[in-house]
Amino acid sequence: MRLKNLSLALCAISSFTLSSWLYADAQLVSGDIVLGVNDEGHLNVTDIMGVTINAGSTGLTYTSVGDATSPGCLCEGWGVSAVNGGPHTGWASVSNGGISNISFDSFVSDATTATSNVHMTDLPGLLVKHEFMPFAGAPGNAYQASVTISNTTGMALSDVRYARMMDWDVPPTEFSEFVTILGSDAANVLSTSDDGFAVPDPTAIPLFDIAADPCGVDSDFVKCGPDDHGAAFVFGFGDLADGESVSFDIFYGAGEDEAEATGVLGEIGAEVVSLGYSSIFDEDLGESVPNTDSPVFFFAFSEVGGEIIFPDPTPDPIPTPEPGSLGVLALGCLGLGLFRRRRYQ
């Protein structure tokens, strides 16, 4: 696997000084990856740098081909919910539901990192922090977002949940991609699907399948498509006592091909994964197939109670199912993992 050196400058933005990075919302650059982060911790911001060659906004950009979350719909977002005398829920997404019941506290960024702090508007003691940084194991291929949900309400919270959704638009076939989801049986996973257009409301489960040929809800699937779909996940973390927090990690990135992408996921120790592939027409089959030799994007989680999906740092590429076999693919090797939630007092 080729790991690229950390870079703070691209030819398209060479005229920017460090002070140009210090503004509300941020475009973070590490190697081939540019991540666009809003104040509230969701992706897809205006591309003021001109580095996203296939859209006017930046969500998750791989500089050689463009952005994989912003063309067509600024639909990447997150949500949180808890019960405290009654259900409370809020979310943040540019296009899917906007900002609902989430109040801004602070946002600090530099050239490569950003930290967002918010609280739930009608439950001010429920705090959510997103800390974005290059993943140390592969800084040129992946960003890590460490998420911490804290209870400072003065009383216990029950049924604490977190949702994260994204619409995959993988270049150069932005609205006709193949999508994989693995790790749906992780202990903290409540629901999964390919519905990247869903409002990130953690209480709205089970999720829905939106592909023309169904991919599957709450189950793993491999290279489903081609279609204009994405990835949606809802996690449950149980109860939080007053003064208690729960943390886990999200990863956004890409490799120059499938082998590099899955290699980086092995370095990450990913437990829940979505991969997004562009499509290419196979003359022999007479149909579109996943392009495993062009940049492959990923969206992954760790510390969510699952088994590591790619334990070998250099795993074999994911086999492409034969036509018509996607709906019956068995992935029994991905058994239920240990509950590895991190708690802090």
N, C-alpha and C positions, 0 to 999 in steps of 0.2 A: 504494500500500500504506500502511495506517495503522499507524504504530509508536506503541505506548503508552508513557507515561512510566513510569520505574522507580518502584515503590511498595513501601514496607516495611510498609504497614498496610492491612488490609481491615476493613470494618465488623464482621465476625464475630470479629475478633481484636484489636479496638482496646484492650481492657483489658490486653493483654500488654505488659510492659516489655522492653527489650532483653535484660535478664538472663534472661528466660524462654526465650530461644533457645539458651542455652548448655547443652545437654544431649546425652547420647549419642543417636545417631540425630538426624535433623533434618528439619524442614519448612522449605524455603527458598521465599521469596516474591519474585517480580519481576513487576510489572504484573499481568497476568491469569493468570500461571503459578505454580503451587505444586508443588514437587518434594519428594518424600519419600525421603530417603537414609538407608540403614542404615550402621552402622559399617564394614562391609566393602565398601561402594561399590555395593551393589545397591539397587533401589528398593523401595517399599511399606513404609511405617511407620504406626504407629497415629496416627490423626488427632486429636491432642490439641487442636487449634485449632478443630475443628468446621467446617472450610471445605470438606470434600469432601462434597457434598450427596447423593451416590448410593452411598456406601460408608463403612465405618468406618476405612478406611486411605487413605493418600495415596501415590500413585506419581507420576503425571503428571496434575495437575488443571488444567483450564481453568475459571476460577471461575464462569462463567455457566451451565455445563452439568454439571460434575462431573468425576470421575476416569475415565481411559481405560485404566488398567492394574490397578487393585485390585479391582473388583467380581468376585466369583465365585472368583478364584484369584490369590494373591499370587505370580505366576509370573515377574516380571521378574528377570533375573539374569545373571551373567557367569562365565566360566571361563578358566583359563590352563593351558597344557601346554608341556612341553619334554622333550628327550631329553638325559640326562646319565648315561651308563652304563646307562641303561634309561629307559623312559617314566615321566614324572611328570605328574600332572594334579590340578587342584583347582578348586572352584567355590563360588559363593555365590548362593543364592536362598532366599527364605522358604519357598516351597511345593514347588519342583522340585529335590529333592535336598538341601536345607538347606545347611549349611556343611560342605564336605568338603575336607580337606587344605589349608585356608587358615587361617593364624594372624594374629590382630589385632595391629597395632603401635600405631597412633594414629588418632584421629579428632578433628578440630577444626572447629567451625562457628560461624557468626554468622547474622545475619538473612537473608543472601543467598548465602553461600558455604559450602562444606564441602570438607575434604580428608581422604581416607581413605588410610592406608598399611597394607599387609599383606605377608606373605611366605608362600611355599609351605612347609607344615609339614615335609615330608620332603626339601625342597631349600631350606634357609633363605636361601641367597644369591639366590634368584629373588624379586625385589621387584616389587610392583604398586602404583602410586599412581593414584588417581582424584581430580581436582581439579574441583569443580563451581562454576560461576559463571554469572551472566547473560551471554548472548551479547551482546557490545558493539554489534553491528549492529542488533539488535532485542531489547533487554532485556526488553520487555514480552511477547514472544512465544516466546522460546526460552532454554533453558539449554544451556550448553556443558560437557561433561565431558572434560577433557584427561587421557588415559590414558598412563602411562609404565611400561613393563616394563623392568626393569634386571637385569643379570647381575653379581652380586658373588660368585659361587661359587668363584672362583679357577681356573676352567677354562671351556672353551667350552661353550655350549649349542647344540644343533641342533634344527631343526624347532619353533621357538617359535610357538605359536598362541594366539589369543584368541577366545572366543565370547561373544556377547550375544544373549539371547532375551527376548521379551516376548509375553504374551497380550494382544491388543487386546480391550478391552471398551468400545467407544466409546458414550457416552451420546447420546441417551436409549434407544438400542436395543442395550444392552450385550452381548448374546450373539448378535447378528445383524448383524455389520458387514461392510463391504466393505474389502478390503485391497489395496494396491499395493506391489510391490517393484520397484525399478529399480537398475541398477548391478551386477548379479550377475556381470558379466564384468570387474570391476575386478581389477587384477593381484594384490592381496593377498587376494581373496575365494576361499575354498576351497569353501564350500557355503552355499546359502540355501534357505529354505522358509518356509511359513506356519505351521510347528509352534511356536507360542508356549508349548506345554506341555512342550517338551523340556528335559531336564536339561542345563545349559550345560556339557557336557563337550566340549572342542574336538577330542578324538580320535574322537568318535562321528560320523563322516561316511561317506557322504553323509547329509544330513538327510532327513526324511520329509515328505510332503504329507499333511495331515490333513483338508482340506476335502472335503465330500460330492461336490462337483464339483471335480476336481483343479485346483489353481492352477499348480503346476509346481515342480520342484526344480532348483536351480542354473540358473534361467532367470528372466527378467523376466516379470512379469504385472501387469495393470492392472485395478483395481476388481473383484477376484475375490470372489464371495460371492452372497448373504449367507450367513454361517456364523459359528461361534464359533471363530475362528482368530487367528493373530497373525503374528509375524515372527521369524525366527531367522537368525543370521549366524555363520559361522566364518571367521576370518582367519588367514593364514599369513604369518609375517615372517622365515622362513629361520633362519639361524644368528646367534647373538650371541656375540662374543668376551667374555672376562672384562673387566669394566669398561665394557661397551657397553650402550646403551639404545636402545629404539625407542619412538616416541610417535605418537599419532594422536588424533583428536577425535571425540566422540560428541555429538549434539545431540538434545534432547527439546523439543517445543513444540507449538504449535497456532496456527491462525488463525481468525478469525471465520467464514471460508468458505474454499473451495478456492483462490480467487485470492490471498487473503492468505497462506495456508499455503505455497503454491508460491513466492510472492514472497519470503517469509522464507528459504526454502531457496535461492533465488537469491542472497540476501545472504550466506548461509553459505558458498556454494560447495560444496554437498553432492555427493559422488561416489557414495554408496550410500544409498538412501532406502527407507523404508516409510511409507506414509500409511494412516491408519485413518479410515474414513467411517462415520457412522451410516447406517441404511437408512430409506427412506420408501416407502410403497406408492403406485405409479403406477396410477391408475384406468384410464387409457387402455391401458396395457400389460397390466394385470391381474397385476402382479408387483412385488416390491420392487426399488428402484434405489438407487444411492448418493445421499445427500443432500449435494450440493456447496454448498448455500447455508446450511448450519448449520456449527458449528465442526468443522474437520478437523484431526486430530492427526498429528504426524510424529515419526519416529525415524530419525536420519541419521548418516552418518559422512563425515569428510574425512581427507585424508592417507593414503589406503589404496590408492593406485595406480589411481584411476579418472578418467574424464572428469567435468567439472562437468556435472550433469544439467540444471540450470536456469540457464544462463549469463546470461540476460536477467533483471535484477532484477524485471521485471514481465511474466513469461511468460504465454502464453495458458493457460487451464485445461486440464488433461489431458482429452482427449476420452473420454467414456464409451463403451465398445464396444457394438455392437449386441447384443441378446440372442443367446446361443449362439456369439458370436465370440471370447470370452475366450481359449479354448485355442489360437487360431491367430493372435493378435495379433502383428505383427512390430514390433520396436523396433530396427531396424538402425542408427538414428542414434546409438545409445549405444555406439559402438565402444570398443575396449580403450584405456585411457588410459596415460599414462606412469607409470612406477613412481616415486612421490614420497615414499617412506618417509623419515622424519627420523631420523637417527642422531646420537648424542652420545658422545663419548669422555670 
